[in-house]
């Protein structure tokens, strides 16, 4: 996708695109959100079913729409607490 098209997508649109990919890659609970660290803003995909991580990593690029993508394996039940 070109830079001009990326700038036309809102953060909500970007999250919805990634959610539509992740929902097909895991049967477990997951969350997709923007987060930040010392490296700047990134997209964080949190999953509870760790065995699905490799499918997600293989299908989702490390950068999407100008943002880094991080896959977090979280403990079962963690996403219910948020």
C-alpha positions as YAML, in Angstrom:
chain: A
units: angstrom
residues:
- id: 1
  name: UNK
  ca: [0.00, 0.00, 0.00]
- id: 2
  name: UNK
  ca: [1.34, 3.42, -0.84]
- id: 3
  name: UNK
  ca: [2.11, 6.16, 1.65]
- id: 4
  name: UNK
  ca: [-0.74, 8.29, 0.30]
- id: 5
  name: UNK
  ca: [-3.25, 5.46, 0.86]
- id: 6
  name: UNK
  ca: [-1.82, 4.81, 4.36]
- id: 7
  name: UNK
  ca: [-2.35, 8.44, 5.32]
- id: 8
  name: UNK
  ca: [-6.00, 8.13, 4.32]
- id: 9
  name: UNK
  ca: [-6.58, 5.25, 6.75]
- id: 10
  name: UNK
  ca: [-7.46, 6.18, 10.30]
- id: 11
  name: UNK
  ca: [-6.02, 4.23, 13.21]
- id: 12
  name: UNK
  ca: [-9.46, 2.65, 13.70]
- id: 13
  name: UNK
  ca: [-9.45, 1.49, 10.05]
- id: 14
  name: UNK
  ca: [-5.97, 0.00, 10.44]
- id: 15
  name: UNK
  ca: [-7.02, -1.88, 13.59]
- id: 16
  name: UNK
  ca: [-10.12, -3.20, 11.83]
- id: 17
  name: UNK
  ca: [-8.02, -4.50, 8.93]
- id: 18
  name: UNK
  ca: [-5.67, -6.33, 11.28]
- id: 19
  name: UNK
  ca: [-8.53, -7.69, 13.39]
- id: 20
  name: UNK
  ca: [-10.12, -9.12, 10.24]
- id: 21
  name: UNK
  ca: [-6.86, -11.00, 9.58]
- id: 22
  name: UNK
  ca: [-6.26, -12.20, 13.15]
- id: 23
  name: UNK
  ca: [-9.80, -13.51, 13.64]
- id: 24
  name: UNK
  ca: [-9.07, -16.10, 10.91]
- id: 25
  name: UNK
  ca: [-5.72, -17.08, 12.47]
- id: 26
  name: UNK
  ca: [-6.71, -17.93, 16.05]
- id: 27
  name: UNK
  ca: [-9.67, -19.54, 17.78]
- id: 28
  name: UNK
  ca: [-8.70, -18.03, 21.11]
- id: 29
  name: UNK
  ca: [-9.19, -14.63, 22.66]
- id: 30
  name: UNK
  ca: [-7.11, -11.80, 21.22]
- id: 31
  name: UNK
  ca: [-6.82, -8.05, 21.31]
- id: 32
  name: UNK
  ca: [-5.44, -5.63, 18.74]
- id: 33
  name: UNK
  ca: [-4.54, -2.13, 19.89]
- id: 34
  name: UNK
  ca: [-2.13, 0.71, 19.41]
- id: 35
  name: UNK
  ca: [0.54, 0.96, 22.09]
- id: 36
  name: UNK
  ca: [3.86, 2.73, 22.48]
- id: 37
  name: UNK
  ca: [7.30, 2.08, 23.85]
- id: 38
  name: UNK
  ca: [10.76, 3.64, 23.51]
- id: 39
  name: UNK
  ca: [10.62, 2.84, 19.78]
- id: 40
  name: UNK
  ca: [7.41, 4.79, 19.26]
- id: 41
  name: UNK
  ca: [3.84, 3.86, 18.44]
- id: 42
  name: UNK
  ca: [3.18, 0.29, 17.31]
- id: 43
  name: UNK
  ca: [0.34, -2.17, 16.80]
- id: 44
  name: UNK
  ca: [0.12, -4.76, 19.56]
- id: 45
  name: UNK
  ca: [-1.60, -8.09, 18.93]
- id: 46
  name: UNK
  ca: [-2.15, -9.93, 22.22]
- id: 47
  name: UNK
  ca: [-3.13, -13.61, 22.05]
- id: 48
  name: UNK
  ca: [-3.92, -16.20, 24.71]
- id: 49
  name: UNK
  ca: [-3.50, -19.31, 22.54]
- id: 50
  name: UNK
  ca: [0.27, -19.37, 22.18]
- id: 51
  name: UNK
  ca: [0.22, -22.17, 19.59]
- id: 52
  name: UNK
  ca: [-1.42, -19.72, 17.15]
- id: 53
  name: UNK
  ca: [1.45, -17.23, 17.38]
- id: 54
  name: UNK
  ca: [3.43, -18.79, 14.52]
- id: 55
  name: UNK
  ca: [0.41, -18.63, 12.18]
- id: 56
  name: UNK
  ca: [-0.07, -14.97, 13.00]
- id: 57
  name: UNK
  ca: [3.63, -14.15, 12.63]
- id: 58
  name: UNK
  ca: [3.74, -15.91, 9.25]
- id: 59
  name: UNK
  ca: [0.66, -14.07, 7.98]
- id: 60
  name: UNK
  ca: [1.18, -10.56, 9.35]
- id: 61
  name: UNK
  ca: [4.17, -8.48, 8.35]
- id: 62
  name: UNK
  ca: [6.44, -6.99, 11.01]
- id: 63
  name: UNK
  ca: [5.33, -3.55, 9.80]
- id: 64
  name: UNK
  ca: [1.89, -2.66, 8.54]
- id: 65
  name: UNK
  ca: [0.62, 0.72, 7.39]
- id: 66
  name: UNK
  ca: [3.75, 2.42, 8.71]
- id: 67
  name: UNK
  ca: [3.59, 0.87, 12.20]
- id: 68
  name: UNK
  ca: [5.63, -1.93, 13.78]
- id: 69
  name: UNK
  ca: [3.56, -4.97, 14.71]
- id: 70
  name: UNK
  ca: [4.31, -6.82, 17.95]
- id: 71
  name: UNK
  ca: [2.76, -10.18, 18.83]
- id: 72
  name: UNK
  ca: [2.35, -10.66, 22.59]
- id: 73
  name: UNK
  ca: [1.66, -14.07, 24.09]
- id: 74
  name: UNK
  ca: [-0.34, -13.38, 27.23]
- id: 75
  name: UNK
  ca: [-1.53, -15.69, 30.00]
- id: 76
  name: UNK
  ca: [-4.90, -17.37, 29.66]
- id: 77
  name: UNK
  ca: [-7.55, -15.10, 31.15]
- id: 78
  name: UNK
  ca: [-5.37, -11.99, 30.88]
- id: 79
  name: UNK
  ca: [-7.54, -10.36, 28.23]
- id: 80
  name: UNK
  ca: [-10.64, -10.81, 30.44]
- id: 81
  name: UNK
  ca: [-8.98, -8.54, 33.02]
- id: 82
  name: UNK
  ca: [-8.64, -5.61, 30.68]
...
